[in-house]
């Protein structure tokens, strides 16, 4: 599972992936990567 930074968003460490998560795919993405 991705760690969350101090803003509370999931940090994947992958360029562009954090932005994708912020776009509203948080639940789906976390399920896939956890």
PDB file of N, H, CA, C and O in Angstrom:
ATOM      1  N   UNK A   1       0.843  -1.198   0.000  1.00  0.00           N
ATOM      2  CA  UNK A   1       0.000   0.000   0.000  1.00  0.00           C
ATOM      3  C   UNK A   1       0.883   1.255   0.000  1.00  0.00           C
ATOM      4  O   UNK A   1       1.934   1.269   0.641  1.00  0.00           O
ATOM      5  N   UNK A   2       0.475   2.278  -0.696  1.00  0.00           N
ATOM      6  H   UNK A   2      -0.379   2.266  -1.217  1.00  0.00           H
ATOM      7  CA  UNK A   2       1.273   3.501  -0.768  1.00  0.00           C
ATOM      8  C   UNK A   2       1.240   4.268   0.546  1.00  0.00           C
ATOM      9  O   UNK A   2       0.223   4.292   1.240  1.00  0.00           O
ATOM     10  N   UNK A   3       2.354   4.887   0.875  1.00  0.00           N
ATOM     11  H   UNK A   3       3.180   4.867   0.312  1.00  0.00           H
ATOM     12  CA  UNK A   3       2.396   5.733   2.067  1.00  0.00           C
ATOM     13  C   UNK A   3       1.729   7.068   1.773  1.00  0.00           C
ATOM     14  O   UNK A   3       1.739   7.543   0.637  1.00  0.00           O
ATOM     15  N   UNK A   4       1.151   7.664   2.804  1.00  0.00           N
ATOM     16  H   UNK A   4       1.143   7.278   3.727  1.00  0.00           H
ATOM     17  CA  UNK A   4       0.542   8.982   2.623  1.00  0.00           C
ATOM     18  C   UNK A   4       1.479  10.055   3.160  1.00  0.00           C
ATOM     19  O   UNK A   4       2.069   9.904   4.229  1.00  0.00           O
ATOM     20  N   UNK A   5       1.607  11.142   2.401  1.00  0.00           N
ATOM     21  H   UNK A   5       1.128  11.265   1.532  1.00  0.00           H
ATOM     22  CA  UNK A   5       2.453  12.239   2.880  1.00  0.00           C
ATOM     23  C   UNK A   5       1.639  13.152   3.788  1.00  0.00           C
ATOM     24  O   UNK A   5       0.498  12.836   4.125  1.00  0.00           O
ATOM     25  N   UNK A   6       2.220  14.286   4.187  1.00  0.00           N
ATOM     26  H   UNK A   6       3.147  14.543   3.913  1.00  0.00           H
ATOM     27  CA  UNK A   6       1.556  15.140   5.160  1.00  0.00           C
ATOM     28  C   UNK A   6       0.318  15.845   4.620  1.00  0.00           C
ATOM     29  O   UNK A   6      -0.395  16.493   5.386  1.00  0.00           O
ATOM     30  N   UNK A   7       0.044  15.736   3.328  1.00  0.00           N
ATOM     31  H   UNK A   7       0.623  15.210   2.705  1.00  0.00           H
ATOM     32  CA  UNK A   7      -1.188  16.311   2.794  1.00  0.00           C
ATOM     33  C   UNK A   7      -2.312  15.288   2.810  1.00  0.00           C
ATOM     34  O   UNK A   7      -3.466  15.629   2.550  1.00  0.00           O
ATOM     35  N   UNK A   8      -1.985  14.039   3.112  1.00  0.00           N
ATOM     36  H   UNK A   8      -1.048  13.762   3.323  1.00  0.00           H
ATOM     37  CA  UNK A   8      -2.989  13.002   3.208  1.00  0.00           C
ATOM     38  C   UNK A   8      -3.216  12.249   1.915  1.00  0.00           C
ATOM     39  O   UNK A   8      -3.983  11.287   1.884  1.00  0.00           O
ATOM     40  N   UNK A   9      -2.553  12.674   0.836  1.00  0.00           N
ATOM     41  H   UNK A   9      -1.930  13.455   0.861  1.00  0.00           H
ATOM     42  CA  UNK A   9      -2.740  11.955  -0.417  1.00  0.00           C
ATOM     43  C   UNK A   9      -1.792  10.766  -0.477  1.00  0.00           C
ATOM     44  O   UNK A   9      -0.761  10.752   0.196  1.00  0.00           O
ATOM     45  N   UNK A  10      -2.135   9.786  -1.269  1.00  0.00           N
ATOM     46  H   UNK A  10      -2.973   9.797  -1.815  1.00  0.00           H
ATOM     47  CA  UNK A  10      -1.284   8.611  -1.418  1.00  0.00           C
ATOM     48  C   UNK A  10      -0.061   8.965  -2.250  1.00  0.00           C
ATOM     49  O   UNK A  10      -0.172   9.572  -3.315  1.00  0.00           O
ATOM     50  N   UNK A  11       1.103   8.578  -1.750  1.00  0.00           N
ATOM     51  H   UNK A  11       1.193   8.085  -0.885  1.00  0.00           H
ATOM     52  CA  UNK A  11       2.338   8.791  -2.496  1.00  0.00           C
ATOM     53  C   UNK A  11       2.834   7.449  -3.032  1.00  0.00           C
ATOM     54  O   UNK A  11       3.157   6.545  -2.262  1.00  0.00           O
ATOM     55  N   UNK A  12       2.889   7.332  -4.345  1.00  0.00           N
ATOM     56  H   UNK A  12       2.626   8.067  -4.970  1.00  0.00           H
ATOM     57  CA  UNK A  12       3.327   6.085  -4.955  1.00  0.00           C
ATOM     58  C   UNK A  12       4.807   6.109  -5.279  1.00  0.00           C
ATOM     59  O   UNK A  12       5.442   5.060  -5.393  1.00  0.00           O
ATOM     60  N   UNK A  13       5.362   7.313  -5.429  1.00  0.00           N
ATOM     61  H   UNK A  13       4.847   8.165  -5.337  1.00  0.00           H
ATOM     62  CA  UNK A  13       6.749   7.434  -5.825  1.00  0.00           C
ATOM     63  C   UNK A  13       6.935   7.302  -7.326  1.00  0.00           C
ATOM     64  O   UNK A  13       8.062   7.295  -7.821  1.00  0.00           O
ATOM     65  N   UNK A  14       5.816   7.197  -8.059  1.00  0.00           N
ATOM     66  H   UNK A  14       4.900   7.203  -7.657  1.00  0.00           H
ATOM     67  CA  UNK A  14       5.875   7.081  -9.515  1.00  0.00           C
ATOM     68  C   UNK A  14       5.436   8.403 -10.131  1.00  0.00           C
ATOM     69  O   UNK A  14       4.359   8.906  -9.813  1.00  0.00           O
ATOM     70  N   UNK A  15       6.259   8.968 -11.009  1.00  0.00           N
ATOM     71  H   UNK A  15       7.134   8.559 -11.268  1.00  0.00           H
ATOM     72  CA  UNK A  15       5.915  10.250 -11.628  1.00  0.00           C
ATOM     73  C   UNK A  15       4.592  10.140 -12.371  1.00  0.00           C
ATOM     74  O   UNK A  15       4.395   9.227 -13.173  1.00  0.00           O
ATOM     75  N   UNK A  16       3.686  11.078 -12.101  1.00  0.00           N
ATOM     76  H   UNK A  16       3.846  11.820 -11.450  1.00  0.00           H
ATOM     77  CA  UNK A  16       2.403  11.097 -12.781  1.00  0.00           C
ATOM     78  C   UNK A  16       1.341  10.263 -12.085  1.00  0.00           C
ATOM     79  O   UNK A  16       0.146  10.464 -12.301  1.00  0.00           O
ATOM     80  N   UNK A  17       1.776   9.328 -11.250  1.00  0.00           N
ATOM     81  H   UNK A  17       2.747   9.165 -11.074  1.00  0.00           H
ATOM     82  CA  UNK A  17       0.806   8.441 -10.612  1.00  0.00           C
ATOM     83  C   UNK A  17       0.056   9.144  -9.497  1.00  0.00           C
ATOM     84  O   UNK A  17      -1.143   8.936  -9.310  1.00  0.00           O
ATOM     85  N   UNK A  18       0.782   9.990  -8.749  1.00  0.00           N
ATOM     86  H   UNK A  18       1.756  10.159  -8.901  1.00  0.00           H
ATOM     87  CA  UNK A  18       0.125  10.757  -7.684  1.00  0.00           C
ATOM     88  C   UNK A  18      -0.952  11.661  -8.258  1.00  0.00           C
ATOM     89  O   UNK A  18      -2.031  11.798  -7.681  1.00  0.00           O
ATOM     90  N   UNK A  19      -0.658  12.278  -9.396  1.00  0.00           N
ATOM     91  H   UNK A  19       0.218  12.167  -9.865  1.00  0.00           H
ATOM     92  CA  UNK A  19      -1.641  13.146 -10.037  1.00  0.00           C
ATOM     93  C   UNK A  19      -2.865  12.345 -10.468  1.00  0.00           C
ATOM     94  O   UNK A  19      -3.995  12.821 -10.366  1.00  0.00           O
ATOM     95  N   UNK A  20      -2.634  11.140 -10.945  1.00  0.00           N
ATOM     96  H   UNK A  20      -1.715  10.753 -11.028  1.00  0.00           H
ATOM     97  CA  UNK A  20      -3.732  10.278 -11.368  1.00  0.00           C
ATOM     98  C   UNK A  20      -4.629   9.939 -10.182  1.00  0.00           C
ATOM     99  O   UNK A  20      -5.855   9.960 -10.284  1.00  0.00           O
ATOM    100  N   UNK A  21      -3.996   9.628  -9.062  1.00  0.00           N
ATOM    101  H   UNK A  21      -3.000   9.611  -8.978  1.00  0.00           H
ATOM    102  CA  UNK A  21      -4.751   9.329  -7.848  1.00  0.00           C
ATOM    103  C   UNK A  21      -5.567  10.540  -7.423  1.00  0.00           C
ATOM    104  O   UNK A  21      -6.733  10.411  -7.051  1.00  0.00           O
ATOM    105  N   UNK A  22      -4.953  11.714  -7.478  1.00  0.00           N
ATOM    106  H   UNK A  22      -4.005  11.819  -7.780  1.00  0.00           H
ATOM    107  CA  UNK A  22      -5.663  12.930  -7.085  1.00  0.00           C
ATOM    108  C   UNK A  22      -6.821  13.214  -8.022  1.00  0.00           C
ATOM    109  O   UNK A  22      -7.738  13.957  -7.672  1.00  0.00           O
ATOM    110  N   UNK A  23      -6.786  12.628  -9.209  1.00  0.00           N
ATOM    111  H   UNK A  23      -6.041  12.025  -9.494  1.00  0.00           H
ATOM    112  CA  UNK A  23      -7.854  12.811 -10.180  1.00  0.00           C
ATOM    113  C   UNK A  23      -9.114  12.039  -9.831  1.00  0.00           C
ATOM    114  O   UNK A  23     -10.101  12.128 -10.561  1.00  0.00           O
ATOM    115  N   UNK A  24      -9.114  11.289  -8.747  1.00  0.00           N
ATOM    116  H   UNK A  24      -8.312  11.216  -8.154  1.00  0.00           H
ATOM    117  CA  UNK A  24     -10.327  10.620  -8.301  1.00  0.00           C
ATOM    118  C   UNK A  24     -10.261   9.105  -8.383  1.00  0.00           C
ATOM    119  O   UNK A  24     -11.282   8.434  -8.234  1.00  0.00           O
ATOM    120  N   UNK A  25      -9.074   8.557  -8.616  1.00  0.00           N
ATOM    121  H   UNK A  25      -8.245   9.102  -8.737  1.00  0.00           H
ATOM    122  CA  UNK A  25      -8.950   7.105  -8.748  1.00  0.00           C
ATOM    123  C   UNK A  25      -8.356   6.470  -7.499  1.00  0.00           C
ATOM    124  O   UNK A  25      -7.854   5.347  -7.535  1.00  0.00           O
ATOM    125  N   UNK A  26      -8.422   7.204  -6.395  1.00  0.00           N
ATOM    126  H   UNK A  26      -8.831   8.117  -6.366  1.00  0.00           H
ATOM    127  CA  UNK A  26      -7.739   6.753  -5.186  1.00  0.00           C
ATOM    128  C   UNK A  26      -8.147   5.339  -4.789  1.00  0.00           C
ATOM    129  O   UNK A  26      -7.280   4.488  -4.590  1.00  0.00           O
ATOM    130  N   UNK A  27      -9.421   5.073  -4.672  1.00  0.00           N
ATOM    131  H   UNK A  27     -10.126   5.764  -4.834  1.00  0.00           H
ATOM    132  CA  UNK A  27      -9.876   3.765  -4.188  1.00  0.00           C
ATOM    133  C   UNK A  27      -9.431   2.647  -5.120  1.00  0.00           C
ATOM    134  O   UNK A  27      -8.911   1.627  -4.667  1.00  0.00           O
ATOM    135  N   UNK A  28      -9.634   2.834  -6.420  1.00  0.00           N
ATOM    136  H   UNK A  28     -10.056   3.663  -6.788  1.00  0.00           H
ATOM    137  CA  UNK A  28      -9.255   1.800  -7.374  1.00  0.00           C
ATOM    138  C   UNK A  28      -7.762   1.556  -7.374  1.00  0.00           C
ATOM    139  O   UNK A  28      -7.312   0.411  -7.392  1.00  0.00           O
ATOM    140  N   UNK A  29      -6.991   2.639  -7.353  1.00  0.00           N
ATOM    141  H   UNK A  29      -7.357   3.570  -7.339  1.00  0.00           H
ATOM    142  CA  UNK A  29      -5.542   2.506  -7.407  1.00  0.00           C
ATOM    143  C   UNK A  29      -5.008   1.842  -6.151  1.00  0.00           C
ATOM    144  O   UNK A  29      -4.162   0.951  -6.230  1.00  0.00           O
ATOM    145  N   UNK A  30      -5.489   2.264  -5.003  1.00  0.00           N
ATOM    146  H   UNK A  30      -6.176   2.988  -4.938  1.00  0.00           H
ATOM    147  CA  UNK A  30      -5.028   1.674  -3.746  1.00  0.00           C
ATOM    148  C   UNK A  30      -5.334   0.182  -3.717  1.00  0.00           C
ATOM    149  O   UNK A  30      -4.532  -0.608  -3.218  1.00  0.00           O
ATOM    150  N   UNK A  31      -6.481  -0.205  -4.245  1.00  0.00           N
ATOM    151  H   UNK A  31      -7.132   0.437  -4.650  1.00  0.00           H
ATOM    152  CA  UNK A  31      -6.834  -1.619  -4.298  1.00  0.00           C
ATOM    153  C   UNK A  31      -5.842  -2.389  -5.157  1.00  0.00           C
ATOM    154  O   UNK A  31      -5.451  -3.505  -4.817  1.00  0.00           O
ATOM    155  N   UNK A  32      -5.438  -1.789  -6.272  1.00  0.00           N
ATOM    156  H   UNK A  32      -5.756  -0.882  -6.549  1.00  0.00           H
ATOM    157  CA  UNK A  32      -4.527  -2.465  -7.184  1.00  0.00           C
ATOM    158  C   UNK A  32      -3.120  -2.579  -6.629  1.00  0.00           C
ATOM    159  O   UNK A  32      -2.455  -3.595  -6.829  1.00  0.00           O
ATOM    160  N   UNK A  33      -2.656  -1.540  -5.927  1.00  0.00           N
ATOM    161  H   UNK A  33      -3.196  -0.715  -5.764  1.00  0.00           H
ATOM    162  CA  UNK A  33      -1.258  -1.521  -5.496  1.00  0.00           C
ATOM    163  C   UNK A  33      -1.051  -1.987  -4.070  1.00  0.00           C
ATOM    164  O   UNK A  33       0.088  -2.131  -3.626  1.00  0.00           O
ATOM    165  N   UNK A  34      -2.133  -2.226  -3.344  1.00  0.00           N
ATOM    166  H   UNK A  34      -3.059  -2.110  -3.704  1.00  0.00           H
ATOM    167  CA  UNK A  34      -1.969  -2.604  -1.950  1.00  0.00           C
ATOM    168  C   UNK A  34      -1.643  -4.090  -1.809  1.00  0.00           C
ATOM    169  O   UNK A  34      -1.472  -4.582  -0.694  1.00  0.00           O
TER     170      UNK A  34
END
